[in-house]
Amino acid sequence: MSTTLSEYRGVSGRHGENSAGLRLWLGQNASQLALAPSVVVVLVVVYGFMVWTGVISLTASKMLPTYQFVGFEQYERLWSNPIWHIAVSNIFIFGFLFIGFSTAFGLALAILIDQKVRAEGFLRTIYLYPMALSFIVTGTAWKWILNPGLGLERMVHMWGWESFKFDWLVNTQYAIYTLVIAGVWQSSGFVMALFLAALRGIDDDLIKAARLDGAGTVQIYRRIIIPQMGPTFMTVGVILMQQAVKSFDLVVALTSGGPGNSTNLPATFMYTQTFGRDQMAVGAASAIMIFMTVTAIIVPYLYVDIRNNRNEG
């Protein structure tokens, strides 16, 4: 009887120790366990479908996926498609102007607000408001504004200036620039917020010392403040570049890729080929090209950022 009781107590003790150990392990790994479902979903839904897209781009898939592998034939078809060449040339035009003007306007607005102007909070809200809108809303609003029969051109005609003409939205040569106008309008406020945060992080002692040496405001910004904002410029550039490469909803809402194919971008080309022309493999090949472009932008940035953090450490 005593032996049985001792064995029972031993087993109970071991169970108690195991339970305590399990509770301790759960407490130490609670954050990892909470994130585990999200990590699994990301691995399957994001990276899994990226791999699947790469596989489809090597097949003869059309309306539905098939697994008849044809090598790089779809990439040859992609680069022999004149519409793809238009989309690629458009992304260079749109990206260069979008990034350049958004950065310039955002920096100018940040410098303006940094002068401790009155109603600073109100101005920040006004400048940041467009960023709260989706690109669908932005595209639709600018489609009304730039429509020759409804918006700016008609309003100026009603004011008596009958010779005024602003038909970029329906002009194949200038339609791509309407995307730039709408994109810059929406993104400049966000860029301003990033630059303003960087400006407020500059050491005031440097600015005071420069003023004591007789430097003016323009010289202080040009020679002292802006050179110290290099990491912020890099961050802004990377964010805007990947935003430009992935632009889709703005194009759909504002121009639908027209007139003709004059405002097609790689993302709209991919959608049209996949769901409009039943060329799933060609669309997958264009998606892989977009992915490679975004990777080429992000990887060097991450490398530089990690290296700088190690050097600081």
SEBA-843026 format. One line per 8 residues: number of its first residue (from 1); their letters; for each residue x, y, z of N, C-alpha, C. Coordinates in pm, 1 decimal. Atoms other than C-alpha are relative to their C-alpha. Example, Ala and Ser with C-alpha at 12.3 -4.5 7.8 and 13.67 -1.06 7.14 Angstrom:
BEGIN
1> as> 89.0:-119.0:0.0:1230.0:-450.0:780.0:90.0:120.0:0.0  -82.0:-119.0:-6.0:1367.0:-106.0:714.0:-77.0:109.0:73.0;
***
This chain:
BEGIN
1> msttlsey> 83.5:-120.0:0.0:0.0:0.0:0.0:86.2:124.0:0.0  -90.1:-115.4:-7.6:279.2:238.2:91.1:75.8:17.4:-130.8  -71.8:-8.4:126.6:463.8:149.4:-229.5:-87.8:62.0:-107.2  94.9:-55.0:99.3:157.8:224.7:-438.9:-20.9:148.5:21.1  19.1:-142.3:-31.1:104.9:556.9:-264.0:123.3:80.0:-40.3  -124.0:-70.0:38.2:468.5:650.8:-316.5:9.4:15.1:-150.8  -2.3:-9.1:146.3:445.2:564.6:-684.5:-98.8:104.7:-50.9  100.7:-97.4:41.2:128.1:771.8:-716.3:49.3:142.0:21.2;
9> rgvsgrhg> -53.2:-134.1:-27.2:294.4:1067.5:-551.2:110.9:36.4:-98.5  -106.9:-26.7:96.7:594.7:1031.0:-784.5:-55.5:38.1:-135.2  62.4:-31.8:129.5:375.2:1024.1:-1088.9:-65.0:136.8:4.3  64.3:-131.5:-13.8:176.5:1324.8:-962.1:103.1:111.5:-2.1  -105.3:-102.0:-0.8:498.6:1512.3:-897.0:54.6:25.6:-138.7  -51.9:-17.5:136.6:623.4:1443.1:-1247.4:-100.4:74.9:-86.7  103.3:-71.4:76.0:290.4:1557.5:-1392.5:-1.2:148.9:36.2  -3.9:-139.6:-43.4:311.8:1874.2:-1185.7:117.8:74.0:-59.3;
17> ensaglrl> -118.4:-62.5:59.0:663.0:1942.5:-1304.7:-18.7:22.5:-150.1  24.0:-15.0:144.0:559.2:1879.1:-1665.9:-95.4:115.9:-28.1  96.6:-108.2:18.6:262.1:2115.3:-1632.0:65.6:136.0:23.3  -69.5:-126.0:-27.9:480.6:2384.1:-1475.2:95.7:34.3:-113.4  -91.2:-23.6:111.4:737.2:2339.5:-1750.9:-73.4:45.9:-125.6  79.9:-38.8:116.3:466.4:2363.2:-2017.7:-48.7:143.5:12.5  45.4:-138.2:-21.6:326.4:2681.3:-1864.0:114.6:97.8:-17.7  -116.4:-87.2:16.2:676.4:2829.1:-1848.1:36.4:15.9:-147.3;
25> wlgqnasq> -33.3:-4.8:143.3:742.6:2738.9:-2213.3:-101.1:85.1:-76.8  104.1:-79.8:65.6:408.8:2886.5:-2320.7:17.6:147.9:30.4  -20.9:-140.3:-35.1:484.4:3207.5:-2131.1:117.9:60.8:-72.7  -118.7:-51.6:67.1:827.7:3240.7:-2288.2:-19.9:14.5:-150.6  18.2:0.4:145.4:702.0:3174.7:-2641.2:-138.1:46.9:-41.9  136.7:-43.2:30.7:360.8:3341.6:-2627.4:-5.4:87.5:-125.0  2.2:-88.6:116.0:448.3:3609.5:-2883.2:20.9:-77.1:-129.9  -23.1:79.7:119.6:587.7:3353.9:-3131.6:-122.0:-84.4:-35.5;
33> lalapsvv> 118.5:80.6:25.3:280.4:3134.3:-3090.3:-114.1:84.3:-55.2  105.8:-89.0:49.1:50.2:3430.9:-3144.2:22.5:37.8:-145.4  -32.0:-38.8:137.7:232.2:3521.2:-3466.4:3.4:-117.9:-95.9  -16.4:117.9:85.5:259.4:3164.8:-3594.8:-109.2:-13.4:-106.4  102.4:11.3:106.9:-81.9:3155.2:-3774.0:19.0:101.6:-111.4  -22.2:-101.8:103.3:-4.8:3482.3:-3952.5:119.0:-36.2:-87.6  -118.0:39.5:77.2:337.9:3355.5:-4055.9:-34.8:-111.4:-97.1  40.2:110.9:87.5:184.8:3036.0:-4195.0:-83.0:50.7:-116.6;
41> vvlvvvyg> 84.9:-55.1:105.8:-77.5:3232.3:-4387.5:84.3:76.2:-102.3  -86.2:-75.0:91.1:187.8:3465.1:-4532.7:83.6:-94.0:-86.1  -82.4:95.0:75.2:410.5:3172.3:-4631.6:-79.9:-68.3:-109.7  81.5:72.3:97.5:125.1:2994.6:-4806.5:-59.4:94.5:-103.8  75.6:-87.0:90.6:-76.5:3282.2:-4953.2:92.0:89.0:-82.3  -87.7:-93.8:70.9:206.3:3521.1:-5045.0:111.1:-74.8:-73.2  -115.8:63.1:61.9:522.4:3320.4:-5104.3:-38.1:-125.6:-78.4  45.3:116.5:74.7:339.4:3006.0:-5207.9:-54.3:37.5:-137.2;
49> fmvwtgvi> 55.1:-42.6:128.1:149.0:3192.6:-5478.5:105.4:65.7:-88.7  -110.1:-51.5:81.8:466.4:3368.7:-5588.0:70.9:-114.4:-73.2  -63.0:115.9:62.3:626.6:3030.6:-5651.3:-92.4:-58.9:-106.4  97.1:54.4:95.5:307.5:2908.8:-5822.2:-7.0:86.1:-125.8  -0.6:-89.7:116.1:307.4:3217.0:-6048.2:122.2:-25.0:-86.9  -120.1:31.4:75.9:665.5:3141.8:-6147.2:-13.7:-130.3:-77.4  21.5:127.0:69.1:566.0:2784.3:-6233.2:-93.4:18.6:-118.6  97.4:-22.4:107.2:265.2:2898.5:-6438.8:63.8:73.5:-117.4;
57> sltaskml> -64.5:-74.9:108.4:488.2:3138.5:-6635.5:83.5:-89.5:-91.1  -78.8:93.7:81.3:677.4:2833.8:-6765.5:-87.6:-104.1:-69.4  93.1:96.5:59.1:364.8:2653.1:-6887.9:-75.0:63.3:-116.7  82.7:-48.0:112.3:116.7:2685.7:-7173.9:-138.7:40.1:47.1  130.5:-34.0:-56.6:-166.6:2802.7:-6946.2:-63.8:115.6:-75.7  75.9:-108.4:63.6:-438.1:3016.4:-7103.3:-113.0:43.8:93.6  110.2:-39.9:-87.7:-783.6:3051.6:-6946.7:15.2:-62.4:138.6  -17.8:71.4:-125.4:-709.4:2792.2:-6678.4:143.0:-52.9:6.4;
65> ptyqfvgf> -138.5:49.0:-11.0:-376.9:2670.5:-6539.8:14.3:-142.7:-49.0  -40.6:134.4:40.0:-219.2:2372.2:-6706.9:148.9:-13.4:31.5  -139.2:21.6:-38.8:116.3:2215.5:-6638.1:78.3:-66.3:-112.9  -77.0:39.1:117.4:241.2:2157.9:-6989.2:115.4:98.5:-14.6  -112.4:-92.1:-8.1:585.5:2310.3:-6950.2:56.5:28.4:-139.7  -53.7:-45.4:129.7:718.6:2512.6:-7243.7:126.0:82.8:18.6  -122.8:-75.9:-24.0:1028.1:2666.9:-7083.5:-26.4:149.4:5.5  9.6:-145.9:-3.5:1077.6:3038.5:-7140.7:-74.7:56.0:-121.3;
73> eqyerlws> 74.9:-44.0:118.3:844.3:3058.6:-7439.3:-90.9:118.5:30.9  90.7:-109.1:-34.9:600.9:3284.0:-7255.0:75.1:132.0:19.7  -80.2:-122.0:-13.4:878.4:3531.4:-7174.1:38.1:54.4:-137.9  -26.5:-45.5:136.8:965.7:3542.3:-7544.2:-123.0:67.0:-58.6  124.2:-61.5:46.2:601.2:3611.7:-7624.7:-21.8:135.0:67.6  17.6:-125.0:-74.0:595.2:3877.9:-7354.5:82.8:112.3:-61.3  -88.6:-105.8:48.4:894.5:4069.5:-7486.6:-15.0:25.3:-149.9  30.7:-28.6:140.4:772.4:4041.1:-7845.2:-134.8:69.8:-15.6;
81> npiwhiav> 130.3:-66.9:2.3:438.6:4201.5:-7751.2:20.8:151.2:2.3  -22.5:-146.1:3.1:434.7:4572.1:-7853.9:-68.9:72.9:114.7  69.1:-65.4:-112.2:184.9:4656.4:-7577.6:86.1:-6.0:126.4  -90.6:9.9:-115.1:434.0:4529.8:-7317.9:110.6:104.2:-9.5  -103.6:-101.3:18.4:699.0:4758.3:-7465.4:-54.5:139.7:32.3  62.4:-128.0:-36.4:455.9:5051.2:-7433.1:-9.9:11.7:151.6  14.0:-1.3:-146.3:389.3:4954.6:-7070.1:134.6:24.1:67.7  -133.0:-17.4:-59.9:762.7:4933.9:-6993.3:48.5:143.8:-18.3;
89> snififgf> -42.1:-139.2:22.0:837.4:5271.6:-7153.9:-82.8:95.5:84.9  85.3:-86.2:-82.6:539.9:5423.5:-6968.3:42.5:-2.3:145.8  -37.5:6.4:-141.1:661.6:5296.9:-6631.8:125.9:80.9:25.7  -118.4:-84.0:-16.4:995.4:5469.9:-6687.4:-38.9:148.3:3.0  44.9:-140.2:2.0:821.9:5799.1:-6777.1:-75.0:33.4:127.9  80.9:-24.3:-119.1:567.6:5773.0:-6498.1:84.0:-4.0:126.5  -80.4:14.5:-120.5:818.8:5652.7:-6238.7:94.8:116.1:20.8  -95.5:-109.0:-13.1:1079.1:5920.0:-6310.5:-69.0:129.9:41.7;
97> lfigfsta> 70.0:-124.9:-32.0:830.6:6209.4:-6304.6:-71.5:-8.6:134.7  72.6:18.0:-125.2:623.9:6069.7:-6017.3:93.5:11.1:120.0  -95.3:-4.0:-111.3:925.0:6015.4:-5792.7:62.1:138.2:12.1  -65.9:-130.5:-4.0:1092.7:6343.1:-5889.0:-89.2:109.4:55.0  89.1:-107.8:-43.4:792.5:6571.6:-5843.2:-53.4:-24.6:141.2  47.7:28.8:-136.6:661.3:6393.4:-5532.0:107.1:34.4:103.2  -109.5:-32.2:-91.7:1003.4:6425.9:-5368.4:20.4:150.5:11.2  -22.4:-145.1:-0.8:1043.2:6790.6:-5469.9:-111.2:72.9:74.9;
105> fglalail> 112.0:-66.8:-67.0:694.6:6897.6:-5359.6:-5.5:-36.9:147.6  1.9:40.7:-139.9:711.9:6693.0:-5040.1:107.0:69.5:80.9  -107.9:-69.8:-69.5:1047.2:6846.3:-4945.5:-32.5:147.7:16.2  35.6:-141.5:-8.8:921.9:7197.4:-5025.0:-106.3:23.8:107.7  103.7:-14.0:-102.4:611.6:7148.4:-4809.1:57.4:-21.5:139.6  -60.9:25.6:-130.9:820.3:7006.1:-4523.6:82.3:120.0:45.5  -80.0:-117.8:-34.9:1059.2:7301.7:-4533.9:-90.1:116.9:36.6  94.7:-107.3:-31.0:763.0:7540.6:-4539.2:-56.6:-14.8:140.3;
113> idqkvrae> 57.8:22.4:-132.6:602.7:7384.4:-4232.3:105.9:8.0:108.0  -108.9:-4.2:-98.5:941.1:7363.3:-4059.0:35.0:142.2:42.3  -27.2:-138.9:-36.1:948.3:7743.2:-4049.6:-85.4:49.5:116.8  85.6:-32.0:-115.2:710.4:7731.0:-3750.1:-111.0:97.8:-39.7  107.9:-85.5:47.8:424.8:7881.4:-3949.4:-121.9:-18.0:88.9  123.6:10.6:-76.0:89.9:7951.0:-3791.2:-89.4:-108.4:-60.6  92.7:105.5:42.2:-177.0:7682.6:-3811.5:74.9:-118.9:-60.6  -80.0:109.3:53.0:91.3:7420.6:-3864.5:-77.2:-131.4:-0.5;
121> gflrtiyl> 76.4:124.0:-7.4:-133.9:7138.8:-3749.4:-106.9:-7.3:-108.0  103.2:-3.2:103.5:-410.1:7247.9:-3988.2:61.2:-25.7:-137.8  -65.2:18.5:129.4:-169.0:7265.6:-4282.9:47.1:-144.1:-17.1  -43.0:139.8:9.5:-25.5:6922.5:-4204.2:-117.8:-89.9:-34.6  119.6:79.8:27.6:-377.9:6780.1:-4203.7:-43.2:15.0:-145.0  40.0:-25.2:138.5:-459.6:6944.0:-4537.9:92.5:-72.5:-96.9  -95.9:62.1:91.2:-141.4:6817.0:-4701.8:-4.8:-152.4:7.2  3.2:145.0:-16.4:-179.3:6466.6:-4559.9:-133.1:-61.6:-41.7;
129> ypmalsfi> 133.2:53.1:29.2:-548.8:6433.7:-4642.9:-4.8:-86.6:-126.0  8.1:85.0:120.0:-500.0:6303.1:-5001.2:51.8:-142.3:22.0  -55.4:133.4:-22.9:-296.3:6012.2:-4864.9:-102.4:-91.8:66.1  103.0:81.2:-64.0:-602.1:5897.5:-4670.0:-97.8:-57.9:-102.0  89.4:48.2:104.8:-786.7:5842.6:-4998.9:63.5:-117.2:-73.6  -50.7:108.3:83.9:-754.8:5530.4:-5208.7:29.9:55.1:-138.9  -31.8:-43.6:135.4:-609.5:5556.6:-5557.4:-121.9:-6.9:-90.8  123.8:4.7:77.5:-952.5:5460.4:-5693.5:-74.3:132.2:12.4;
137> vtgtawkw> 67.1:-128.5:-22.4:-1104.2:5771.6:-5535.4:77.5:112.4:-67.4  -83.6:-102.6:62.6:-810.8:5984.9:-5649.0:-15.3:-2.0:-151.9  13.1:10.2:144.7:-833.2:5854.2:-6004.7:-134.8:47.1:-49.4  134.3:-42.5:40.5:-1208.2:5908.2:-6022.8:-15.2:151.6:9.1  10.4:-145.6:-16.6:-1184.1:6264.7:-5888.1:76.0:73.1:-110.1  -78.7:-66.5:104.0:-907.0:6361.1:-6129.7:-54.4:-29.1:-139.7  64.2:26.6:128.8:-1095.2:6196.8:-6414.9:-108.2:103.7:-28.0  98.6:-107.7:16.9:-1374.9:6448.8:-6356.2:69.0:134.3:-23.4;
145> ilnpglgl> -67.6:-130.0:9.3:-1133.6:6738.7:-6310.7:63.3:20.2:-137.8  -74.2:-12.2:125.6:-934.6:6665.8:-6627.4:-83.5:-30.8:-123.3  87.8:26.9:113.9:-1230.3:6567.6:-6845.2:-29.3:130.6:-74.2  18.9:-126.5:72.3:-1245.6:6833.9:-7121.3:-144.6:48.5:-1.0  139.8:-40.8:5.7:-1624.8:6831.0:-7124.8:-63.0:27.0:134.0  59.1:-15.0:-132.9:-1678.6:6840.5:-6747.8:81.4:84.8:96.8  -84.8:-54.5:-105.3:-1381.7:6975.3:-6557.3:64.9:132.0:-30.1  -78.3:-123.7:4.3:-1105.9:7230.7:-6582.2:-20.5:76.4:-130.2;
153> ermvhmwg> 12.4:-69.2:129.3:-1132.3:7308.1:-6953.7:-136.1:66.9:-13.9  133.6:-59.1:10.6:-1507.2:7364.8:-6940.9:-16.0:117.8:95.1  10.9:-109.7:-96.0:-1478.3:7580.9:-6628.8:66.7:125.9:-53.2  -69.9:-115.3:55.7:-1222.5:7807.3:-6796.6:-77.7:57.8:-118.2  83.0:-48.4:110.0:-1444.9:7828.2:-7106.0:-117.8:82.1:52.5  113.0:-73.7:-59.3:-1734.5:7939.3:-6883.9:44.4:135.2:53.2  -52.4:-128.8:-45.7:-1510.8:8216.0:-6749.5:27.9:95.1:-115.9  -18.4:-85.8:115.5:-1476.5:8348.1:-7105.0:125.3:-25.8:-80.3;
161> wesfkfdw> -122.5:28.6:74.4:-1142.3:8202.4:-7216.7:-27.7:-118.9:-91.4  45.4:104.4:90.4:-1277.4:8006.2:-7513.2:115.5:-75.1:-67.7  -111.7:64.2:69.8:-935.6:7930.2:-7664.7:79.7:-95.4:89.1  -74.1:88.0:-91.6:-811.6:7745.4:-7353.9:-27.9:-145.3:-33.3  14.3:140.8:32.6:-748.2:7377.1:-7420.3:88.0:-82.6:92.9  -75.1:91.5:-87.6:-645.5:7106.2:-7175.5:-63.4:-137.8:-14.6  60.7:129.1:33.1:-729.6:6769.0:-7328.2:97.2:-116.3:20.1  -99.8:103.1:-22.2:-442.8:6561.0:-7189.1:-63.4:-136.9:25.1;
169> lvntqyai> 61.3:126.9:-37.2:-682.4:6294.9:-7060.8:-40.1:-82.5:-122.5  44.1:70.9:120.7:-797.1:6206.5:-7414.2:103.5:9.7:-111.0  -107.2:-15.3:97.0:-468.0:6280.0:-7590.1:102.9:-110.5:22.4  -91.1:114.0:-16.3:-249.2:5974.6:-7654.4:142.1:41.8:34.8  -136.3:-44.8:-27.5:69.8:6182.9:-7630.3:17.6:49.1:143.0  -12.9:-63.1:-131.5:-6.0:6345.1:-7293.9:-77.9:-72.4:110.6  83.0:65.2:-101.3:-240.4:6101.8:-7116.2:82.9:-55.3:115.3  -84.3:56.0:-105.8:48.7:5943.2:-6922.4:31.9:104.2:106.4;
177> ytlviagv> -33.2:-105.5:-96.0:115.3:6279.2:-6758.6:-115.4:29.5:95.2  111.7:-15.6:-93.4:-233.7:6286.8:-6608.2:15.8:-95.8:117.5  -29.6:92.5:-109.9:-129.7:5980.7:-6405.7:101.7:60.8:94.8  -101.7:-65.7:-82.5:171.3:6178.6:-6284.6:-64.7:106.2:87.8  66.8:-106.4:-76.2:-49.2:6471.2:-6179.1:-76.3:-58.0:118.2  79.9:59.1:-107.0:-287.3:6252.2:-5979.3:87.9:-69.2:103.5  -87.8:70.4:-93.8:-9.0:6041.0:-5827.1:78.2:95.3:88.5  -75.8:-99.4:-78.6:196.9:6342.5:-5717.2:-91.7:68.6:100.2;
185> wqssgfvm> 95.3:-64.5:-91.2:-112.1:6509.1:-5568.5:-25.9:-86.6:122.8  31.2:86.8:-112.7:-180.6:6204.6:-5352.7:121.8:-29.6:87.0  -116.1:48.2:-74.5:174.9:6114.8:-5248.0:84.2:109.6:62.6  -86.7:-107.0:-50.1:332.1:6455.2:-5180.3:-15.7:21.0:149.9  21.5:-19.0:-143.3:173.3:6482.8:-4835.8:70.3:-105.0:83.5  -70.2:107.0:-70.9:311.9:6146.5:-4727.9:150.1:24.2:-0.1  -142.6:-31.7:8.6:657.7:6243.6:-4851.8:33.8:116.2:93.0  -20.1:-113.2:-90.4:622.2:6572.3:-4662.9:12.2:-46.3:145.5;
193> alflaalr> -4.4:48.8:-138.0:554.0:6382.7:-4339.5:133.8:-66.1:31.1  -130.2:63.9:-21.0:870.7:6174.8:-4381.3:111.1:103.9:10.4  -104.0:-102.5:-3.0:1084.3:6479.3:-4457.7:-12.6:88.4:123.2  18.5:-84.7:-118.5:931.8:6681.8:-4175.8:52.3:-69.7:124.2  -54.5:74.7:-113.6:1014.8:6406.7:-3927.0:152.1:4.4:-0.7  -146.6:-7.3:9.0:1373.3:6409.3:-4055.6:50.1:139.0:35.3  -40.8:-137.5:-31.5:1393.8:6788.8:-4033.4:-5.2:26.6:149.7  13.1:-22.5:-144.1:1272.6:6786.7:-3674.7:102.9:-80.7:79.0;
201> gidddlik> -102.7:77.4:-68.4:1545.1:6534.1:-3592.9:139.9:55.5:-14.6  -131.5:-61.7:16.4:1831.0:6760.2:-3700.1:39.5:72.7:128.7  -50.6:-63.7:-121.8:2047.3:6885.5:-3411.4:-8.1:152.3:-13.2  14.8:-146.2:3.5:1952.3:7248.3:-3336.4:132.3:71.6:23.0  -127.7:-66.4:-26.4:2306.0:7322.8:-3217.6:76.2:27.8:-130.0  -64.8:-22.3:128.8:2436.7:7283.5:-3573.0:-58.8:121.5:-71.0  66.8:-112.4:66.9:2179.4:7529.3:-3704.1:35.8:131.1:69.2  -35.0:-121.8:-73.7:2252.9:7780.7:-3427.4:143.9:41.1:-28.2;
209> aarldgag> -140.2:-30.6:29.6:2626.2:7754.5:-3491.4:13.8:59.4:-140.4  -6.1:-52.4:136.6:2570.3:7813.2:-3863.2:-52.2:142.8:-5.7  54.2:-136.8:-1.1:2358.9:8121.0:-3792.7:99.9:97.0:63.8  -101.6:-86.0:-61.5:2630.2:8258.1:-3564.4:113.3:30.5:-97.2  -104.2:-22.4:100.9:2873.5:8217.5:-3854.5:-49.0:84.5:-116.0  53.1:-88.9:103.9:2646.0:8431.4:-4068.4:-67.6:-69.8:-116.1  65.4:73.1:108.6:2485.7:8158.4:-4282.7:-147.6:34.7:-4.8  141.7:-27.8:17.7:2144.6:8237.2:-4426.4:-80.9:-128.1:0.8;
217> tvqiyrri> 88.6:116.4:-5.8:1841.6:8009.6:-4425.3:22.6:-93.6:-117.7  -20.1:83.0:118.8:1898.0:7888.3:-4781.2:130.6:-78.6:10.7  -128.1:69.1:-14.9:2263.7:7807.1:-4711.7:-6.1:-109.0:105.3  10.2:99.9:-107.4:2174.9:7624.6:-4389.8:-69.4:-125.9:-51.1  71.1:116.9:52.8:1924.7:7401.6:-4567.9:82.5:-71.7:-106.2  -70.9:60.7:112.6:2143.7:7345.7:-4873.1:128.6:-69.2:43.6  -131.9:52.7:-35.8:2475.1:7278.2:-4697.0:2.1:-81.0:129.9  -4.1:66.9:-130.8:2382.5:7147.3:-4351.7:-115.7:-98.2:16.3;
225> iipqmgpt> 116.2:82.4:-33.6:2027.9:7015.4:-4319.8:-24.6:-108.6:-103.7  35.0:97.5:103.7:1953.5:6848.3:-4653.5:106.4:-108.4:-15.8  -98.0:109.2:8.6:2289.6:6661.6:-4672.0:-12.7:-104.8:109.8  17.6:96.4:-108.5:2205.3:6498.8:-4337.6:-125.3:-85.5:-15.2  125.8:72.4:19.1:1875.4:6369.2:-4472.5:13.7:-110.3:-104.8  -22.5:103.7:100.5:2034.3:6112.5:-4705.0:-81.9:-125.9:21.9  80.8:121.0:-21.6:1869.5:5807.0:-4540.4:-148.3:21.2:-27.5  141.8:-27.3:26.4:1529.7:5975.1:-4561.3:-26.0:7.5:-149.3;
233> fmtvgvil> 14.8:-4.4:146.2:1579.2:6048.6:-4931.7:-1.2:-141.8:-57.4  -3.5:138.4:48.7:1666.2:5682.5:-4983.5:-131.1:-71.1:30.5  126.5:62.2:-37.7:1356.2:5568.9:-4794.0:-112.7:47.9:-89.0  104.1:-57.1:86.2:1133.2:5804.4:-4990.1:11.3:-57.3:-140.9  -19.6:51.9:134.8:1285.8:5689.0:-5317.4:-45.4:-143.7:-15.0  37.7:141.6:6.9:1236.6:5319.4:-5241.4:-151.2:-15.3:8.2  146.2:9.3:-14.9:874.7:5366.9:-5126.6:-70.2:43.8:-127.6  65.0:-50.6:120.4:782.3:5573.2:-5431.0:28.1:-88.4:-120.2;
241> mqqavksf> -31.4:86.9:113.1:961.9:5340.4:-5672.3:-87.7:-124.2:-0.2  83.4:119.9:-1.7:780.3:5030.3:-5556.3:-147.2:35.8:-17.5  137.5:-44.2:21.4:454.5:5229.1:-5550.4:-26.1:23.8:-148.9  14.9:-25.0:143.4:511.8:5335.7:-5912.5:-5.5:-130.6:-77.9  -5.2:126.9:73.4:599.2:4983.5:-6029.1:-130.2:-77.0:16.1  121.6:76.9:-25.9:285.0:4837.6:-5869.7:-127.4:78.0:-31.4  117.5:-82.4:26.1:50.4:5114.7:-5987.1:-100.0:-73.8:-87.8  106.0:67.5:74.8:-276.4:4962.8:-6101.0:-133.2:72.7:13.1;
249> dlvvalts> 133.0:-56.7:-20.5:-588.6:5109.4:-5941.7:-11.2:144.0:-49.2  3.6:-137.3:50.1:-495.0:5469.1:-6030.0:-21.9:2.0:-150.8  14.0:6.9:145.6:-462.6:5375.3:-6397.2:-141.7:-43.6:-37.4  133.3:51.2:30.4:-788.1:5178.9:-6396.8:-105.7:108.0:21.8  100.7:-101.0:-31.0:-983.9:5461.7:-6235.2:11.2:123.6:-88.4  -19.4:-126.0:70.8:-831.4:5749.7:-6430.7:-7.1:-15.3:-151.8  -7.8:10.4:146.3:-761.6:5625.8:-6784.6:-39.3:-137.1:-54.2  25.4:138.1:42.9:-834.2:5249.8:-6796.6:102.7:-48.0:-101.6;
257> ggpgnstn> -105.6:39.2:91.9:-505.3:5218.9:-6983.3:-2.7:72.6:-132.8  15.5:-70.0:128.1:-623.9:5443.9:-7267.4:42.4:145.1:10.4  64.1:44.9:124.6:-673.4:5620.5:-7488.7:88.6:-94.9:-78.2  -77.6:106.5:62.4:-568.2:5318.2:-7687.2:73.0:-78.5:106.6  -85.8:62.7:-102.5:-279.9:5165.6:-7491.6:102.0:99.1:54.1  -100.5:-102.3:-28.2:-106.9:5496.1:-7421.8:34.9:12.5:147.2  -30.8:-9.9:-143.1:-126.3:5469.9:-7039.8:9.6:-137.3:65.9  -19.2:132.6:-58.4:-79.7:5097.4:-6995.7:129.6:-4.2:79.2;
265> lpatfmyt> -117.4:26.1:-82.4:162.4:5007.4:-6716.0:13.1:-151.1:17.4  -15.7:145.7:-14.8:305.2:4661.3:-6639.1:-109.9:-66.5:81.5  104.2:61.8:-82.9:45.2:4597.3:-6368.6:-132.1:-12.5:-75.5  124.1:8.1:76.9:-248.4:4679.0:-6598.3:14.8:-98.4:-116.3  -25.3:98.3:105.2:-89.4:4475.6:-6878.5:-18.6:-141.3:54.5  11.8:132.0:-62.4:-65.5:4177.0:-6644.1:-146.4:-36.2:21.1  141.9:26.9:-26.4:-431.9:4206.3:-6543.7:-75.7:-26.2:-129.9  70.0:14.7:127.1:-551.8:4246.8:-6902.3:32.0:-133.2:-65.7;
273> qtfgrdqm> -38.7:125.3:62.4:-352.9:3949.8:-7029.9:-59.4:-119.9:74.2  45.1:114.3:-79.4:-460.9:3723.4:-6743.7:-150.7:-16.1:-3.2  144.9:9.2:-16.4:-829.8:3806.7:-6710.2:-78.8:53.2:-119.8  71.2:-56.0:114.2:-915.1:3993.2:-7030.1:23.5:-76.5:-128.7  -34.0:69.4:124.7:-739.3:3792.1:-7299.8:31.4:-147.8:20.7  -18.4:142.5:-29.8:-713.6:3452.6:-7128.5:139.8:-49.0:-35.4  -140.1:37.6:19.9:-334.7:3446.2:-7149.2:67.7:-3.8:137.4  -46.3:6.9:-138.3:-259.7:3335.9:-6795.3:151.0:-10.8:8.9;
281> avgaasai> -145.0:19.6:-7.9:98.7:3226.7:-6864.8:75.0:128.3:-34.1  -64.0:-127.7:34.0:188.7:3556.3:-7032.9:-17.7:98.9:114.9  21.3:-86.7:-116.1:29.4:3744.3:-6742.9:89.5:-37.5:116.6  -89.4:45.2:-106.9:227.9:3530.7:-6498.6:143.5:41.5:-28.8  -135.5:-42.9:36.4:547.9:3607.7:-6689.7:19.0:148.4:26.8  -11.1:-143.9:-28.7:475.8:3981.7:-6666.3:1.2:25.2:149.8  -1.3:-13.9:-145.8:404.2:3940.4:-6293.4:138.4:-30.1:56.0  -135.2:32.3:-45.0:743.6:3776.3:-6248.1:96.0:113.6:-32.7;
289> mifmtvta> -85.5:-112.9:35.2:908.1:4066.1:-6430.9:-21.9:116.4:96.8  29.1:-104.7:-98.9:732.0:4311.1:-6196.6:63.7:-35.4:133.7  -59.1:44.7:-126.3:842.1:4104.7:-5896.4:151.6:17.9:-0.2  -145.3:-14.9:9.5:1202.6:4103.4:-6016.5:40.2:146.8:7.7  -29.2:-143.9:-6.5:1190.4:4481.8:-6059.1:-9.8:50.7:143.0  16.1:-43.0:-139.5:1056.6:4537.1:-5707.9:112.1:-57.4:86.1  -110.2:60.8:-75.3:1317.0:4294.8:-5571.2:130.4:74.6:-22.9  -121.9:-75.0:31.7:1593.1:4482.8:-5751.2:3.3:134.8:70.3;
297> iivpylyv> 6.9:-127.2:-72.2:1471.8:4797.7:-5574.5:18.4:-22.2:150.0  5.3:19.3:-144.5:1417.9:4655.0:-5226.3:129.6:-59.7:54.9  -115.7:71.7:-54.5:1720.0:4425.0:-5184.1:119.8:92.5:25.1  -112.1:-91.1:-30.8:1992.9:4694.0:-5223.4:-29.8:93.0:117.1  37.0:-86.0:-112.1:1800.3:4918.7:-4985.2:14.2:-74.2:132.9  -11.8:77.8:-123.2:1777.2:4643.6:-4723.3:145.9:-27.9:33.5  -141.8:26.5:-22.8:2145.6:4562.7:-4768.7:68.5:121.6:60.7  -61.2:-123.3:-51.7:2250.1:4925.0:-4714.5:-49.2:28.2:141.2;
305> dirnnrne> 56.7:-27.3:-132.2:2013.4:4959.6:-4417.8:60.2:-92.7:104.6  -58.0:94.9:-95.3:2143.1:4643.7:-4249.0:146.7:32.1:25.6  -142.0:-33.5:-16.8:2504.1:4743.8:-4311.9:16.2:123.5:86.9  -9.3:-121.8:-81.7:2444.9:5090.0:-4163.4:-32.3:-28.8:145.6  34.3:35.2:-138.4:2278.0:4940.4:-3857.4:113.3:-75.6:68.1  -114.1:71.7:-58.0:2573.0:4706.9:-3805.7:114.9:95.5:31.6  -106.5:-96.4:-25.0:2817.8:4994.1:-3839.2:-29.7:85.4:120.7  37.7:-79.0:-117.0:2621.6:5198.7:-3587.4:12.4:-81.5:127.4;
313> g> -10.0:86.7:-117.2:2609.5:4900.3:-3353.6:144.2:-23.2:42.4;
***
